Amino acid sequence: MQQLISQALSGLPLQSDQGIWLGYSGGVDSEVLASLLGTYASLHPELRVTLVHVHHGLSANADSWAQHCARRAAHYGLAFRLCRVTVPGGPRTSLEAEARKVRYQGIRALMTAGDILLTGHHEDDQLETLLLALKRGQGPKGLAAMGVQQVFAGDCWLVRPLLNISRHQIEAYAASQGLVNIQDESNFDTRYDRNFLRQQIIPALKSRWPHIAQTAGRSAALCAEQQLALDEVVRERLTPMLRHSPWGCSLDLAGVAQYAPHWQRLLLRAFIERQGGEMPSQVQLEQALAQLLEARDDATVALRFGQILLQRHTGQVFVAHYQHQLAATAVTLVPGWQSAELNGYVVEVREVIEGARLRPPLAGEVWQLGTVAAMGLSGSYRCHPHFRDKGRELKKCWQEAGVPPWLRQRLPVLVIDGCLAAVPGVWLERRFLQQDSAPGLALSLSTSN
């Protein structure tokens, strides 16, 4: 048991002052890890080791659990952080799933890039995860369940040192070491899927097949291996079909249409996942493909699945996160500004000496960044983009520049003394261009996430 943490961390880029965090509930699994981590930290003083307890506020015992965890952290000589979160509720909402989501979000907010999060998942948890994946009808990726080492939130690591250890072994070790742990009363509430499996289904399976947790773990590992190979092929086919623009990444539907239906589903699923979207069901995915691929060339298709939107425009599909109507917003820019953020977009300014560029600000001018609604710019507003010889209505300029319709009310525009001066990343207005060879200003647009 003493070697589990060093084995689980092997191969990861550990450096001096590396942040290692333990998701510490105070239950027996995380208590064993905390004990082992205390020993490991004493042997590696160059690392920053912290126990983080997430306070969900769902139990009347939540405060006493937090106090217990703080005391135990001090007992092990480890730093402690308390992370308070709010679990959203509502109809058709899984409290179990929402608690897990906000728990990981809260912990990730404390971490920095490259940090490592340890969790107490063990062999029996792996079996539960596999059974839940079967219940949800998931494919190889879902059946791959959990790995000892996985990328977490894009730039961190998630490590599970106990994944190949049974619950019985963990409890036996805790008893032998005299470890003190808390017991969450909700663990016995079989209304939650995991507890139902843990209390009623898995004991029955183990009574018939004592080694089912180990064999299920091998199945999960095989699924993970096959999914890894499939991901490589999907990535090779997907990459040439991606198109990048100032307003995001899109997928070329003509390229997707060249493949058989099963590949079309894999490619669209991979694209949605790449954009950080919540995955539609198999039926929803098939319906989306039918509408996206069969629509007229000039049709704009918008499909909502949960909190994601699939938007078709000029033969491309974009993934967006659903949002309610945005309020008309604007910010006033101060002299010497270098960047500003609005509606999830970042506008940056830099000085250039060639190409289309804005003239510098004049004394007394008011420069503002806002939406067209906030700036009072209607579709009939007369524009003169730098790439056109003549002026044209704003709505026509949007179309000519290829800006998707659903972004036209969201993208930031630059207004000088009430007049449109630029749509950052798209065009500059001729009347505000630098006319001589003197330096001017270039604007770039990027997303903030």
Beta strands, then each sheet from edge to edge (+ up, - down):
strand 1: 19-23
strand 2: 48-55
strand 3: 79-84
strand 4: 116-118
strand 5: 149-152
strand 6: 156-159
strand 7: 242-245
strand 8: 248-252
strand 9: 301-305
strand 10: 308-313
strand 11: 316-321
strand 12: 330-332
strand 13: 339-342
strand 14: 345-352
strand 15: 367-370
strand 16: 382-383
strand 17: 392-393
strand 18: 413-416
strand 19: 419-423
strand 20: 427-428
strand 21: 440-447
sheet 1: 3+ 2+ 1+ 4+ 6+ 5-
sheet 2: 7+ 8- 11+ 10- 9+
sheet 3: 12+ 15- 18+ 19- 20+
sheet 4: 13+ 14- 21+
sheet 5: 16+ 17-
end
